[in-house]
């Protein structure tokens, strides 16, 4: 089944769902965001539901909020790796971390707890301790600007198991690098650890929160297909927690027809007509997220045409007939044959032996408009060599385009691939002013196609340099992404074709 620009009218609804961290103490929340404390003398924590292996790298980012009370706000939060357990540690200057053995902890401390903690400082600070101590035994306090400002700040921790470097960033700035064999020094040679966050308050408090984001997402190369056609699905899931260079660890696909896959980017063929709901469960080291798109894939096989046989004695020509939906194409072979006729009948050449011909029903889907609809916005006619760039997600035909010409004359419109090689072209006598010209260019999935005019001849077509807003959708089957006018100009100019 071939297609023009396809307009699918069935509704597409996406649904997401999450599983969460393990909560302990007074911690509350679900999915992506958790509140660790909200009153005095509290401790709360959240922990990954499974372990990570420190023989692999990680790059984890979190959004942390230490509250709004700078003068009387306390005590702080700790990012921790621990070998076992999910319970929080001590309140107050323990920040929910004190007492957790076989662990390391990076504190964001908002209260000067000296002399109880001799190494504490007045300013908000970041430091690193181990085995449930809050003594900055691994990294001394690194002062930071006031962080009790009611805003979320990005905390990032990375681990390189080859260089043995553990680095901590806050709002994009590196705070420290600790170099050491975490597994050997603090986890008894066992690399499997849980990660999480703790928070604590004492006689004063703050609302202390942490968020971590993951989003299952995916796309397909087509949204309408024939029975038996291969559909390719692409995982586009993202996560703030990257483990072993992967944003997701496992993928569970449900194609809506009873079939499934655990491959990251699977292919699938549907065996019956219908609308199919597809879902992806992307799982990483702290849970999963589910994306479901209702009626995502529309499958429709045309009804096969019916034919009327003919015969002749000895030799001769005869007229064969067929009926069916769409365009009837006649071939000399069932596959990879030569197109020999189009229509409801075919007059054969003189035949001297029994011969079989084959008829295909080609259903052209509803056409639709795409790209920038007209030349509204600033601009003028342009005579230099520039073009539009566009991506194609599935087969379609560029039937016609709207142009604005300054003067009548022949112009050669060119369809090029992403290297600039001409794939198809049409020389058209375009009248002065506004007109719609037929191109009938077939395109297949690919990126950075070019649509332009042969610069060795006349161009002089309207170009917008105002009210341009890429990308421009091509009925869900592609997208006009930019123009060829340099890095900045490519997004500010729109050339010729509407």
Secondary structure, 3 states (H helix, E strand, C coil): CCCCCCCCCCCCCEEEEECCCEEEECCEEECCEEEEECCCCCEEEEECCCCEECCCCEEEEEEEECCCCCCCCCCEEEEEEECCCCCCCCCHHHCCCCCCCCEEEEEEECCCCCCCCCCCCCCCEEEEEECCCCCCCCEEEEECCCCCCCCCEEEEEEEECCCCEEEEEECCEEEEEEECCHHHHHCCCCCEEEEEEEEECCCCCCCEEEECCEECCEEECCCEECCCCEEEEEECCEECEEECCECCCEEEEECCCCCEECCCCCEEECCCCEEEEEEEEEEECCEEEEEEEEEEEEECCCCCCEEECCCCCCCECCEEEEECCCEEEEECCCCCCCEEEECCEEECCCECCCCCCEEEEECCCCCCCCCCCCCCCCEEEECCCCEEEEEECCCEEEEEEEEEECCCEEEEEEEECCCCCEEEEEEEEECCEEEEEEEEEEECCEEEEEEEECCCCCCCEEEECCCCCCCEECCCCEEEEEECCCCCHHHCCEECCC
